[in-house]
């Protein structure tokens, strides 16, 4: 994977109507993804998301909005809080206001960020695409999926093993139990089978 993140940022930020390139904001976001408490929600994850977006972004009704949503969806990440998406969305709102971005665009991007709470099935094509990109890790090859599982465990290193196993099993089972993990036809066709196989193995391992 070779992704030019600054180029992605400039394309996306200008694409949603910003008055400038947002270079300082880009630097702040990149710094956030490098925070030491992160193990999975890092520049690696952002880069994987943008890499996949560059392949499928033409499916979006508003591609630049989806791309900015990906940049902001884990902008705030504190593993011991449950409002990370809301705080990330608020950062986006403040930055968009300062950059002169229209309120309608800002609210659509905020909705995209909030969809990554995964509390409900995404609604609308752009939400579905962004959530599918965020969840593409579930269909990763064996080595990357194993690394992902280790990274998630490291982020929750303060949680006792038995408690973590039960909670992780519940999270994975919620995705497994969906009729479709991936909502967009293209990514469903490409990723669904591999994701279900990975989830089955991970859930079985959590019982060990």
Sine and cosine of phi, psi and omega as CSV:
sin_phi,cos_phi,sin_psi,cos_psi,sin_omega,cos_omega
0.00,0.00,0.79,-0.62,0.06,-1.00
-0.71,-0.71,0.98,-0.21,-0.08,-1.00
-0.88,-0.47,0.74,-0.67,0.07,-1.00
-1.00,0.00,1.00,-0.02,-0.09,-1.00
-0.90,0.44,-0.70,0.71,0.04,-1.00
-0.85,0.53,-0.62,0.78,0.03,-1.00
-0.91,0.41,-0.66,0.75,0.07,-1.00
-0.85,0.53,-0.72,0.69,-0.03,-1.00
-0.88,0.48,-0.76,0.65,-0.04,-1.00
-0.88,0.48,-0.67,0.75,0.03,-1.00
-0.87,0.49,-0.73,0.68,-0.08,-1.00
-0.94,0.33,-0.72,0.69,-0.09,-1.00
-0.91,0.43,-0.71,0.70,0.09,-1.00
-0.90,0.44,-0.57,0.82,-0.06,-1.00
-0.91,0.41,-0.40,0.91,0.04,-1.00
-0.99,-0.12,0.18,0.98,0.15,-0.99
0.99,-0.15,0.28,0.96,0.03,-1.00
-0.91,0.40,0.53,-0.85,-0.02,-1.00
-0.99,0.16,-0.21,0.98,-0.01,-1.00
-0.62,-0.79,0.02,-1.00,-0.02,-1.00
-0.98,0.19,-0.21,0.98,0.04,-1.00
0.90,0.43,0.59,0.80,-0.08,-1.00
-0.88,0.47,-0.66,0.76,0.01,-1.00
-0.91,0.41,-0.62,0.78,0.03,-1.00
-0.91,0.41,-0.66,0.75,0.07,-1.00
-0.85,0.52,-0.71,0.70,0.00,-1.00
-0.88,0.47,-0.63,0.78,0.02,-1.00
-0.92,0.40,-0.64,0.77,0.03,-1.00
-0.92,0.40,-0.71,0.70,0.03,-1.00
-0.87,0.49,-0.63,0.78,0.05,-1.00
-0.90,0.44,-0.64,0.77,0.01,-1.00
-0.88,0.48,-0.68,0.73,-0.02,-1.00
-0.94,0.35,-0.20,0.98,0.05,-1.00
-0.99,-0.12,0.06,1.00,-0.06,-1.00
-0.84,0.54,0.60,-0.80,-0.16,-0.99
-0.92,0.39,-0.37,0.93,-0.01,-1.00
-0.97,0.24,-0.17,0.98,-0.04,-1.00
-1.00,0.04,0.63,-0.77,0.12,-0.99
-0.80,-0.59,-0.61,0.79,0.09,-1.00
-0.97,-0.25,-0.68,0.74,-0.10,-1.00
-0.99,0.16,0.90,0.43,-0.19,-0.98
-0.85,-0.52,-0.12,-0.99,0.10,-0.99
-0.88,0.48,-0.47,0.88,0.07,-1.00
-0.87,0.49,-0.74,0.67,0.01,-1.00
-0.90,0.43,-0.72,0.69,0.03,-1.00
-0.85,0.52,-0.71,0.70,-0.01,-1.00
-0.88,0.47,-0.65,0.76,0.05,-1.00
-0.89,0.45,-0.64,0.77,0.02,-1.00
-0.90,0.43,-0.72,0.70,-0.02,-1.00
-0.93,0.38,-0.59,0.81,0.05,-1.00
-0.86,0.51,-0.72,0.69,0.02,-1.00
-0.94,0.35,-0.63,0.78,0.03,-1.00
-0.85,0.53,-0.66,0.75,-0.03,-1.00
-0.90,0.44,-0.34,0.94,0.03,-1.00
-1.00,0.03,-0.53,0.85,-0.14,-0.99
-0.84,-0.54,0.05,1.00,-0.09,-1.00
-0.86,0.50,-0.41,0.91,0.02,-1.00
-0.90,0.43,-0.24,0.97,0.05,-1.00
-0.96,0.28,-0.29,0.96,-0.08,-1.00
-0.98,0.19,0.54,-0.84,0.15,-0.99
-0.94,0.33,-0.61,0.79,0.01,-1.00
-0.77,-0.63,0.99,0.16,-0.12,-0.99
-0.83,0.55,-0.67,0.74,-0.03,-1.00
-0.89,0.45,-0.58,0.81,0.03,-1.00
-0.91,0.41,-0.66,0.75,0.04,-1.00
-0.90,0.44,-0.66,0.75,-0.02,-1.00
-0.91,0.42,-0.70,0.72,0.07,-1.00
-0.90,0.44,-0.63,0.78,0.06,-1.00
-0.85,0.52,-0.63,0.77,0.05,-1.00
-0.91,0.42,-0.66,0.75,0.03,-1.00
-0.87,0.50,-0.61,0.79,-0.10,-0.99
-1.00,-0.09,-0.15,0.99,-0.22,-0.98
-0.92,0.40,-0.45,0.89,0.10,-1.00
-0.86,-0.52,0.46,0.89,-0.07,-1.00
-0.87,0.49,-0.61,0.79,0.11,-0.99
-0.94,-0.33,0.82,-0.58,-0.02,-1.00
-0.57,-0.82,0.97,-0.26,0.09,-1.00
-0.82,-0.57,0.93,-0.36,-0.15,-0.99
-0.88,0.47,-0.32,0.95,-0.04,-1.00
-0.99,-0.12,0.19,0.98,0.06,-1.00
-0.85,-0.53,0.38,-0.92,-0.03,-1.00
-0.93,-0.36,0.12,0.99,-0.06,-1.00
-0.90,-0.43,0.46,0.89,-0.06,-1.00
-0.88,0.48,-0.67,0.74,-0.02,-1.00
-0.91,0.41,-0.65,0.76,0.02,-1.00
-0.90,0.44,-0.65,0.76,0.02,-1.00
-0.94,0.35,-0.61,0.80,0.08,-1.00
-0.90,0.44,-0.68,0.73,0.01,-1.00
-0.90,0.44,-0.59,0.81,0.03,-1.00
-0.93,0.37,-0.62,0.79,0.08,-1.00
-0.86,0.50,-0.70,0.71,0.03,-1.00
-0.87,0.50,-0.71,0.70,-0.04,-1.00
-0.87,0.49,-0.70,0.71,-0.01,-1.00
-0.91,0.42,-0.69,0.72,-0.02,-1.00
-0.92,0.40,-0.64,0.77,0.00,-1.00
-0.91,0.40,-0.64,0.77,0.05,-1.00
-0.88,0.48,-0.68,0.74,0.00,-1.00
-0.92,0.39,-0.45,0.89,-0.04,-1.00
-1.00,-0.06,0.06,1.00,0.04,-1.00
0.96,0.27,0.41,0.91,0.00,-1.00
-0.98,0.18,0.64,-0.77,-0.06,-1.00
-0.87,0.49,0.53,-0.85,-0.05,-1.00
-0.89,0.46,-0.59,0.81,-0.02,-1.00
-0.92,0.40,-0.66,0.75,0.04,-1.00
-0.90,0.43,-0.71,0.70,-0.01,-1.00
-0.85,0.53,-0.69,0.72,-0.03,-1.00
-0.93,0.36,-0.55,0.83,0.06,-1.00
-0.92,0.39,-0.67,0.74,0.01,-1.00
-0.92,0.38,-0.63,0.78,0.06,-1.00
-0.85,0.53,-0.68,0.74,0.01,-1.00
-0.90,0.44,-0.60,0.80,0.05,-1.00
-0.89,0.46,-0.70,0.71,0.00,-1.00
-0.89,0.46,-0.71,0.71,-0.04,-1.00
-0.91,0.41,-0.44,0.90,0.03,-1.00
-0.90,0.44,-0.39,0.92,-0.02,-1.00
-0.98,0.19,0.10,1.00,0.22,-0.98
-0.93,0.38,-0.38,0.92,0.00,-1.00
0.86,0.52,0.48,0.88,0.03,-1.00
-0.99,0.13,-0.32,0.95,0.00,-1.00
-0.50,-0.86,0.28,-0.96,0.04,-1.00
-0.92,0.39,0.64,-0.77,-0.02,-1.00
-0.92,0.40,0.54,-0.84,-0.02,-1.00
-0.91,-0.42,0.73,-0.69,0.02,-1.00
1.00,0.06,0.46,-0.89,-0.13,-0.99
-0.89,0.47,-0.64,0.77,-0.04,-1.00
-0.95,0.31,-0.64,0.77,0.09,-1.00
-0.87,0.49,-0.69,0.72,-0.02,-1.00
-0.88,0.47,-0.67,0.74,-0.02,-1.00
-0.92,0.40,-0.72,0.69,-0.01,-1.00
-0.89,0.46,-0.69,0.72,0.01,-1.00
-0.91,0.42,-0.64,0.77,0.05,-1.00
-0.87,0.49,-0.66,0.75,0.03,-1.00
-0.90,0.44,-0.70,0.71,0.01,-1.00
-0.87,0.50,-0.60,0.80,-0.05,-1.00
-1.00,-0.01,0.05,1.00,-0.03,-1.00
-0.87,0.49,-0.42,0.91,0.03,-1.00
-0.84,0.54,-0.47,0.88,-0.01,-1.00
-0.91,0.42,-0.33,0.95,0.00,-1.00
-0.96,-0.27,0.25,0.97,-0.05,-1.00
-0.90,0.43,0.29,-0.96,0.07,-1.00
-0.92,0.40,0.18,-0.98,-0.16,-0.99
-0.82,0.57,-0.70,0.71,-0.07,-1.00
-0.92,0.39,-0.70,0.71,-0.02,-1.00
-0.94,0.35,-0.61,0.79,0.01,-1.00
-0.91,0.42,-0.65,0.76,0.05,-1.00
-0.89,0.46,-0.65,0.76,0.05,-1.00
-0.89,0.45,-0.69,0.73,0.04,-1.00
-0.84,0.54,-0.72,0.70,0.02,-1.00
-0.88,0.47,-0.64,0.76,0.05,-1.00
-0.91,0.42,-0.63,0.78,-0.01,-1.00
-0.91,0.41,-0.67,0.74,0.05,-1.00
-0.89,0.46,-0.69,0.73,0.02,-1.00
-0.87,0.49,-0.64,0.77,-0.01,-1.00
-0.91,0.41,-0.58,0.81,0.04,-1.00
-0.91,0.42,-0.49,0.87,0.00,-1.00
-0.95,-0.31,0.58,0.82,-0.06,-1.00
-0.87,0.49,-0.40,0.92,-0.02,-1.00
-0.98,0.21,-0.15,0.99,-0.02,-1.00
-1.00,-0.04,0.76,-0.65,0.02,-1.00
-0.85,0.53,0.48,-0.88,-0.12,-0.99
-0.81,0.58,-0.76,0.65,-0.07,-1.00
-0.89,0.45,-0.66,0.75,0.02,-1.00
-0.91,0.41,-0.70,0.72,0.01,-1.00
-0.87,0.48,-0.72,0.70,-0.04,-1.00
-0.85,0.52,-0.69,0.73,-0.02,-1.00
-0.92,0.40,-0.69,0.72,-0.02,-1.00
-0.94,0.35,-0.65,0.76,0.01,-1.00
-0.90,0.43,-0.67,0.74,0.03,-1.00
-0.86,0.52,-0.66,0.75,0.00,-1.00
-0.91,0.41,-0.66,0.75,0.02,-1.00
-0.89,0.46,-0.75,0.66,-0.03,-1.00
-0.91,0.42,-0.61,0.80,-0.01,-1.00
-0.91,0.42,-0.54,0.84,0.03,-1.00
-0.89,0.45,-0.63,0.78,0.06,-1.00
-0.95,0.32,-0.67,0.74,0.02,-1.00
-0.85,0.52,-0.60,0.80,-0.11,-0.99
-0.99,0.15,-0.09,1.00,0.09,-1.00
-0.93,0.37,0.54,-0.84,0.08,-1.00
-0.88,0.48,-0.64,0.77,0.08,-1.00
-0.71,-0.71,0.77,-0.63,0.13,-0.99
-0.97,0.26,-0.65,0.76,-0.05,-1.00
-0.94,-0.34,0.79,-0.62,-0.13,-0.99
-1.00,0.04,-0.57,0.82,-0.04,-1.00
-0.97,0.23,0.70,-0.71,-0.06,-1.00
-0.81,0.59,-0.68,0.73,-0.07,-1.00
-0.90,0.43,-0.75,0.67,-0.05,-1.00
-0.96,0.26,-0.46,0.89,0.14,-0.99
-0.87,0.49,-0.73,0.69,-0.02,-1.00
-0.90,0.44,-0.60,0.80,-0.08,-1.00
-0.99,0.16,-0.54,0.84,-0.26,-0.97
-0.87,-0.49,-0.38,0.93,-0.19,-0.98
-0.85,0.53,-0.75,0.67,-0.08,-1.00
-0.89,0.46,-0.71,0.70,-0.01,-1.00
-0.90,0.43,-0.65,0.76,0.00,-1.00
-0.89,0.45,-0.68,0.74,-0.02,-1.00
-0.91,0.41,-0.60,0.80,0.05,-1.00
-0.91,0.41,-0.69,0.72,0.03,-1.00
-0.89,0.45,-0.69,0.73,-0.01,-1.00
-0.89,0.45,-0.66,0.75,0.01,-1.00
-0.88,0.48,-0.68,0.73,0.02,-1.00
-0.92,0.40,-0.68,0.73,-0.03,-1.00
-0.92,0.40,-0.65,0.76,0.02,-1.00
-0.91,0.41,-0.67,0.75,0.04,-1.00
-0.89,0.46,-0.66,0.75,-0.01,-1.00
-0.91,0.41,-0.49,0.87,-0.02,-1.00
-0.94,0.34,-0.28,0.96,0.04,-1.00
-1.00,0.06,-0.24,0.97,-0.10,-1.00
-0.94,0.35,0.00,0.00,0.00,0.00
